[in-house]
Amino acid sequence: MRGRFIDEATSNRIKEAARGVFLSKGYDGTTMQAIADVSHVNKALLHYYFRSKDNLFILIFKEQLQLFTKPSFDALKDSSRGLAERLETLINHLIRLVTKIPELPLFLMSEFQRNPDLVQGLLNELGIPAMSHQVKRLLRSGTESCRDISVDALLMTIFSLILFPVVSAPQFQPLLKVDPKRWGGEIQHKLTALAKEMVKKYVR
């Protein structure tokens, strides 16, 4: 954008509008016209600021990916706590995040499937390694142990218990005839408690 006039307020308004549209509709369901409509600018101005849908999407996706992964990774590498505490911090972070942005898990999962090379490239750029590698390094240090279950299985189960109810809500709420408030409250609370119980059971 060198040599071009950029109004920060307009740029931020466009990015906020794009974030909302991409999160609700995904990459394939989003058009520049839809973003222009929500941000109350014309398409010409939208292209002036961000050139293309791909440029704008990568910007938004990178921000959302970092929002999801960095606190999770930071929780796992916090050397002031034991592994069980780190995993509970990870669980608490996930719950806060999906409560605040319930569209985020499905958005990320969809793009992981649509363009895995892009996701891996962004993870490398952000310096976010596989979470299981961080836990396995800790276990190899001899200060912690994970018994009767693999690290990969434990992490997958934690993520499933926290994220699957959010992603599957549109399908399972009507099938099970569960009130949305109960689904997002009582059921999510019980699954969170179950995830923490698993940590206590398997991590020593």
C-alpha positions, 0 to 999 in steps of 0.5 A, spaced: 500 500 500 506 504 499 504 511 496 497 510 496 492 514 501 489 509 506 484 511 512 485 507 518 478 508 520 475 505 513 480 500 513 478 497 520 471 498 518 472 493 512 476 488 516 471 488 521 465 487 516 470 482 512 471 478 519 464 477 520 462 475 513 468 470 512 466 467 519 459 466 517 459 464 510 466 461 509 471 463 503 467 460 498 460 463 500 463 470 501 463 475 495 467 482 495 460 485 494 457 482 501 463 485 504 462 492 501 455 492 503 456 490 510 462 495 511 458 501 507 463 502 502 463 501 494 467 495 491 471 500 488 474 502 494 474 495 497 479 493 491 483 500 492 484 498 500 485 490 499 486 489 492 482 482 492 478 477 496 484 473 497 488 478 500 483 480 505 481 473 506 488 471 508 489 477 513 482 475 516 484 468 517 491 469 519 488 473 525 483 468 527 488 462 526 493 466 531 487 468 536 485 460 536 492 457 536 497 462 540 494 462 547 493 455 546 500 454 545 502 459 550 498 455 555 502 449 554 509 452 554 508 455 561 514 452 565 511 455 571 505 450 571 505 442 571 502 439 565 495 438 568 495 445 570 497 447 563 491 443 559 486 446 564 488 453 562 488 450 555 481 448 556 479 454 559 482 458 553 478 454 548 471 455 552 472 463 553 474 463 545 468 459 543 463 462 547 465 469 545 466 467 537 462 461 536 463 461 529 470 460 529 471 453 530 467 451 524 470 457 520 477 454 521 475 447 520 473 448 513 479 452 511 483 447 514 480 442 509 479 447 503 487 449 503 491 445 508 497 448 505 495 455 506 494 453 514 501 450 515 504 455 511 501 460 516 502 456 522 510 456 520 510 463 519 506 464 526 511 460 529 506 455 532 508 448 532 504 442 533 501 442 540 502 435 541 510 436 540 510 441 546 506 436 550 511 430 548 517 434 549 515 435 556 513 428 558 520 426 555 523 431 560 521 426 566 517 431 570 510 429 568 507 423 565 501 421 561 498 414 563 494 409 559 492 414 553 497 417 548 498 424 548 495 425 541 488 421 543 488 426 550 489 432 546 484 430 540 479 428 546 479 435 549 478 439 543 472 434 541 469 435 547 470 443 547 469 444 540 464 439 537 458 441 541 459 448 538 460 446 531 454 440 531 449 445 534 445 446 528 444 439 527 444 436 534 439 441 537 433 440 533 435 432 532 435 431 540 430 437 541 435 441 546 434 448 547 439 452 545 440 456 551 441 449 555 446 446 549 450 452 550 450 452 558 448 446 561 451 441 556 457 445 554 459 446 562 458 438 563 463 437 557 468 442 559 468 438 566 469 432 563 475 434 559 478 437 566 476 430 569 480 426 563 486 431 565 486 429 572 485 421 570 491 421 565 496 426 567 500 425 573 
